[in-house]
Amino acid sequence: MSNITNFVKRLRDIMRNDAGINGDAQRIEQIAWMLFLKVYDSKEEDWEFDDDNYESIIPEECRWRNWAVDDKTGSAMTGDTLMGFVNNTLFPTLQKKIVVTPDTPIKKAIVKTTFEDANNYMKDGVLLRQVVNVIDEINFGDYEESHAFGEIYESILKELQSAGSSGEFYTPRAVTDFMAQMIQPKIGEHMADFACGTGGFLTSWLKELEKQIQSTEDQEKYNQSIFGVEKKQFPYMLCITNMLLHGIDLPKVNHDNSLIRDVLDYTEKDKFDVVLMNPPYGGNEKTEVKNHFPSDLASSETADLFMSVIMYRLKENGRAAVILPDGFLFGADNAKVSIKKKLLSEYNLHTIIRMPHSVFAPYTSITTNILFFDNTHPTEKTWFYRLDMPDGYKNFSKTKPMKLEHFSPVAEWWKEREEIEVDGFPKAKKYTMDEIKDNGYNLDLCGFPHEEEEILEPLALIRNYQEKRMELNEKIDSVLAEITRMLEE
């Protein structure tokens, strides 16, 4: 068990000496594909025990047990032999030679989709053998050790926040746990995340739902309760491994793009009881993507399009909790206003939590919000709550991240809601639908009244400037749109 606790450090120390590894992002990706094969091999042992006729989709020579395990007899591949096998046999086989058909079971098909765009970055076969040996030490057949590694895996995912652009796939666990708790999962419900990244919302949902399992029937419903879609291969690989580690043998996670299907084509079978999401934001979609949406909702902003997908895929009486940037709240371009009108007129947007800045640091400094709504009736009133930075914190950071306990004030307020004013500014306030409509559907309410100057690293300062400029451009567009509307009237 002691070897597991410093698992990441041991791998980092070895890989730091390999010329092929350039930075944290490549290091984590290198660990990811080996870890997937190790976890998958452990799962196959269970499947073989349960089914005497089980056949692996992975050719024998490429199964972890047959090339990675070092039996200490001196026969284990290393050096140039190991590098040759990985580059010339393992990867070509798993990426190109595995045949998957519509009839292939999910638990087998995930091998091909997981490896589609994976890479081996290491160049030193001796160091690669050392890394493989560290990973192979973990005994996933031991419940306690497997559970402990689940926590270690979480730390690997957390490192994505500081691994360049890969941070966009990781939502701080405090945030996903809070949202899952507030949404109150129930056995038998189906939850979806249409841009699931590494699976943070899926695991937070499972953690909450697990407390309610009381029978084998409940367990079966638990196992089938999640659905995810992830566009990019690397986070997809991390997500599949995450689900296997959490005991989901048939992870319903697709390697796909949720935005490339006409939203009007969704039927009841495509809808879910609950949606938990942190949609990608800041991206601009091409015309061919926007064509999948009604013209009035066809925004070029990725997060806006996902909001439409969520609305079209939420069951009657379904519940949703979604993270969105400030730009969605105050945005006044035609598409954003139309999306907000649809949300408020057809769904019950009952709560908006204004989160403090730097929650997603160091990946982005954009201020974000959590929108809670359900498909029960049109919005009558919306509560806003401003969650201030906790005492003793000027900013969240890699070493001082947001914790679940920091949500305690809003969790307490949630139960018995009341309007709160601090220093003459509203901290919690209820607005009627008429008030929101009269405000031009601007949801930028109960915001943060004071902003302190913070000193940033040069690259972070440039990124912050670019983000602030984008927000300012949106505000200018909002004002111009309002002036244009007034002139037309």
N, C-alpha and C positions, 0 to 999 in steps of 0.2 A: 504493500500500500504506500510506503514511503517513496518508492520510485515514481508513483503516479503523481504525487503532489508537486514534484519538480519536473514533470514530464515536458512542459513547454520549454523550460530553461535548458534542459539537456539537449533537446532537439536544436534549439537556437545556437547553442555553443558548438555543436557539430557542424551545422549548416553554414555557420559564419565563415568557415574555412573553405567552402566550396565556391569556385570561381563562377559557377553557373547561376548562383542565387544572388539576385540583385534586389535587396530590400525585403520588407516585411510581407508585401503582397505576394511575391513569388514564393517566399518561404511557407506561407500559410497554404498556398495552392499546392505546393509540393507535398506538404503533410496531408492535405485533404484527400488526394486520390489514394494514397497508401492506407490511410485510416479507413476510407470507405471499403477497400478490399479486405482489410482485417476484420472490420465489423461484419461485412457481408459473409465472410467465411465462417464466422461464429454463428450467424443466423442459419447458414446452410447446415451446420452440425445439428441444430435443433430440428430443421425441416427433414433431414435425413433420419433422425430418430423417430419422428412422427410418421414418416412415409417411407417404407422400404423400397418403393419404386421411384423415389425422387432422383431426378437427373439434373445436374447443374447446367446452366446455359454457358458457363465458362469452361473452355477446354481444359482438360486435366492439368496440362503443364503450366497453365496460367492461373490456376487456383492458388491462393495465398499459401495454403498448407504445403504446396508442392514446389514452390520456388523461394519463398520468403523465410520460412522457418529454419532456424539454425539449430541442428541437433547436437552441435558441439563435437562432431566427429571429424571436422575439417572438410566435409564434403559440400558445405553451403557455398553457393556462388558468391563471388566478391570481385572487386577490381574490374578489369576490362570485360571479363566474362559476364558479370552481373549487368554492367552497362549495356553490353551487346544484347543481352536477353531482353532487358526492359525496353530499349529503343527499337530493336528489330523484330521482336516476337510479341512481347506483352501488349504494347500499345497498338501495333497494327492489327493484332487479333481482336482486342476489345473494341477498337474503334471501327473496324471495317469488316471483320469476318463473322461477327455474331449476327445471326439472322433473327429479326423480330417481325412477327406478323400480328394482325389484329387479334389473333387467338392466343398470343403469348401472354401468360399470366403477368400481372403487374410486378410481382416480386422478382421475376426474371428479366422483364423488359427494361427495368431501371438500370441494369448494368450497362446496356448500350447507350442509353440517353445520358447517363452520368458521365461516361467517358468520351462523349462525342468531341469535345474541344479541350480535353485535359492535356496537360503538358508535363513532360519530365524536364525540369530545369537543371538538375544536378549533373555534373560532369565527372566527378570523382567516384569511381565504383567502390573504393574502400570506405569513403564517408557515407555513401549510399547504404552500404551494408550495415554500418553503425546505426543509421537512422532507422532502417528496417528492424533491426534487433530491438531498439528501444520501443518501437510501436508494438512489436510482437510480444513484449513482456506482459502487456495488459491481458488479463484473463476475463473475457466478457461472459464466460460461463459462471463466474462467481458473482452473485447478485450484488453484494456489497461493493466489490471492486468495480463492477459495471456501473452501479449507481454513482460511485465516487467519480468515475471518469465522465459521467454526464455533466458534472460540475466543471471538470477540467475542460471539456469541450466548449462549455459556455465561455470560458476565458479565452479560448482560441478565437471564437466568433467575436468577442469583445475587442480583440486586437485589430479587427478589421476597421474599427473606427479611426485608427491612426495609420492605416495601411493605404494611404492615397485614396483614389476614387472608390476603392472597394468599400469604404465606410458607408456608402449609400445603401448598402444591403442590410445594415444592422441597425435596429431600433433598440435603444437602451432597455434592458430587461425590466427596470422599474416601471417604465411607461407601458410596456405590453402587459405586465402583470396587473397594473392598476386598471387598465382598460378591460381586461378579462374579468377582473373581480367586479367591476361596476356593471358589466353586461350580464352577470349571473347565469352562467351556462346551466343547462338542464340535460340530463340523460335522455337520449333520443333525438336531440337537436343536431342539425348539421351546420357547421361553421365553415366559412370560406375566407381566403385571403387571395385576391387576384393578382398580387405582385408580392409574393411571400418571402423573397430574399432567402435568408438562411433559416427561416421557419420560426422566428421569434414569437409571432402571434399564435402560431399553431401549438407551440410548446406551452405557452402561457394558458391557452384554452384547455389543453390536456391536463395541466397541473391543477386547474380549478375543478375540472370535471371528474378527475380521478377520486376526489374526496367523496363522490356520491355513489361509487360503485359498490353494490351490495350483492350482486349475483353474477353468474356466468353470462346471463342475458345482458345485464348492464355492461359487462366487460366487452361483449361483442359490439354493442352500440357505441361504446367508447372508442373501440378500434376503428370504427367506420365513420366517426363524427367529423373528420377534417377533410378539407379540399383546398389545394393550393395550386397556384400557377406561377412560374418564374421564367422570365424571358431569357436571362443570361445563364450560361452554362456553369460558371464557377459557383455562384450562390446556390444554384440548383443542386449541385453535387453536395454542398455543405448541408443543404436542407434535407436531402434524402438520408444522409448519414445521421443527421439529427433525429429524424423520425425513427430510423432503425434503432438508435440508442434509446429512444423512448418507448420501445416495444411495439411500434407500429410496423408489423410485418408486410402489410400491403399499403404502403403510403400513396394515397391518391394525390400526388403532386405531379403536375404536367410541366414539361419543358416547352413553353409556348408563350405567345403574346396575347394577353386578354383583350387587347384593343383592336384586333383584326377580324372581328366578327360583328356583323350588323346587330346592333342592340335590339332592333325591332324583331329579330328572329328568335329571341329567347322565349322559351316556353316554361311552363310550371316546373318541369323536371330540371331546368337550368337554374332554379332559384334556391335560396338558402334561408335558414331560420336566423342566422347571425352572420354578419360580416365584420371582421376586425382588420383594419388596414392602415398602413402608412404609405399611400401612393407615392411613386416617384414624382418629384416636382422640380421645376426649373427647366425641364426639357421641352422642346418644340417638336410636334408631330407633323409628318408630311401630309399632303392632301389626300393620298390614298388611305391613310389611317382615318382622317377626319370624315371621309366619305361613308364610314360605317355608322355615323351618327346623324340624327335629324339635323337639318341645316341650322336651326336656332341654337343647338347645343354643340355645334362643331367647333369647339375651341382648339387653338393650336397648342395650348398648355396641357401637358400630360396629366397633371393632377385633376384638372377640370374634367377631362374625358373619363378618368377613373371614377369620378363622382357620378357621372351618368351611368356607367356600367354597374356601379353599386346599386343605384336606385332601380334599374331595370332588373336586377338579379336578387332583390330582397323580397322574400315571401310576404304575403299578407300577414300582419301582426309580427313580422320579423323585426330584429333589432340590429343597429349598426353603431360602431364607434370608429371614427376615422380621423387621422391626423392630417391637417392641412395648414399651409403657410398663411401668414397674414395677408398675402396678396389675394387669396381667395375671398377673405372677409370683406376687404374694401374695394376689390376689383369692380369696375363699372363698365367694362366693354360688353358688347351685346351678348356674347356667349356666356360670360360669367353671370350676368344678371339673369339670363334665361335659366341657367342651371339653378341659381338660388331661388328663383320664382317657382320652379318645378319642385324643388326640395321643400319649400315652405307651404306650397298650395296642395301638395299631394302626400307629404310625409310630416310627421310630428318632430320637428327639430326642438327638442325640449331643453338641451343643455349645451353650452359651449364653455370649455375650460381654456382660459388663456394661459399658456405655459410660459415660465420665465425663459429668458434668453439663455443661450449656450447649452441647452439640453442635449443637442446633438454635436457638441464640440468634441474633437476638433474638426469633424467633417464639414459642418456648416454652422454659421452663426445666425441663420434665418430664424426668426421667432415663429413658433408653431402653436397650433391650437388643436384641441380634441373636440370634435363634433359628435354628440350623441343624438341619434334620432331613431324613430321606429315607423313602421308602415301600418299605422293604426287609424289615423285621421289627420286632416290638415292641421298645420301649426296654429295654435291659439296664442301661446306665449312661449318665449324662450328665456331661460335663465342664463346669465353670464356670470362666471366666477373667475377672478384673477388670482392665479396661484403665484404668490411672490417668492422671491429667492429666499431660501431658508437662512436663519440667523447663522452668522459666521462664514457665509459664502458670498463672495463677490461674483464669481463665475464658476460654472461646472467645468471640469477638465478630465483628462484621462486618469489622473491620480485622485480627483475628487468628483466622481460621477454622481449623477442624480440617483437617489435611493428611493425605494418604495415608501419608506417612512416620511419622505418629503411630501407625499400626497395625503398625509394624515389630515391636514386642515380641510381639504376639499372633501375627503371621505366623510368626515364628521358633519360638515355643512350639508352634504348630499342628503342625509337622513332627515334633517329638519331645516329646510331652506328659509333663509331670511335675507333681506337686503342689508348690505354692510357698506358703510362709508368710512374711509380712512383719509385724514388730512384733506377733507373736502372733495376727495375723488371716490367714485363708486368702485368698490372691490367686488361686490356681488349685487346684481340688480336684475329685475325681471322686466322684459319689454314685450308689449303686445304685438300681435301681427300688424295691426294698423300703424303702430309706432315704427316698426321696421320698414313697412311699405312707404310711409311718409319720409323715411330716411334714405329713400332710393335704394333699398335692399343692401345698404352698407352695414355689415355686421361687425365693423371694427369698433366694438363697444366694450366698456370696462377694461380699457387697455392700461398700459403701464405709464404713469404720469411722469416719472423721472428716469432719465438715462444717464448713467455715470460713464465717463470716458475710461476706456480700458486700453492698455498698451499691448499690442499684438506683435507676434513675429512677422517679418516682412511678407512672406507668402500668405499668411493668414490675413494680414492687413489688406493685401491686394484682393484676395478672395472676398473679404468682407466688403470692400469698396464696390466690387462688381455686383455683389448681391444687393447692397444698398441702392446702387444705381438702377438695378432692375426694378426694385420696389418703387423708387422715385418715378421711374418711367411709367409704371402702372398707375401711380397716383395722378401723374400729369394726364395720362390717357383718360383716367376717370373724370377729372375736372373738365377736360375738353368734351368728353361725351355728354356730360351734364349741360354744358353751355350750348352744345349743338342741339340737344333735346329742347332746351328752353327757347332757342331761336326758332326751331321748327314749329313749336307750339304758338 
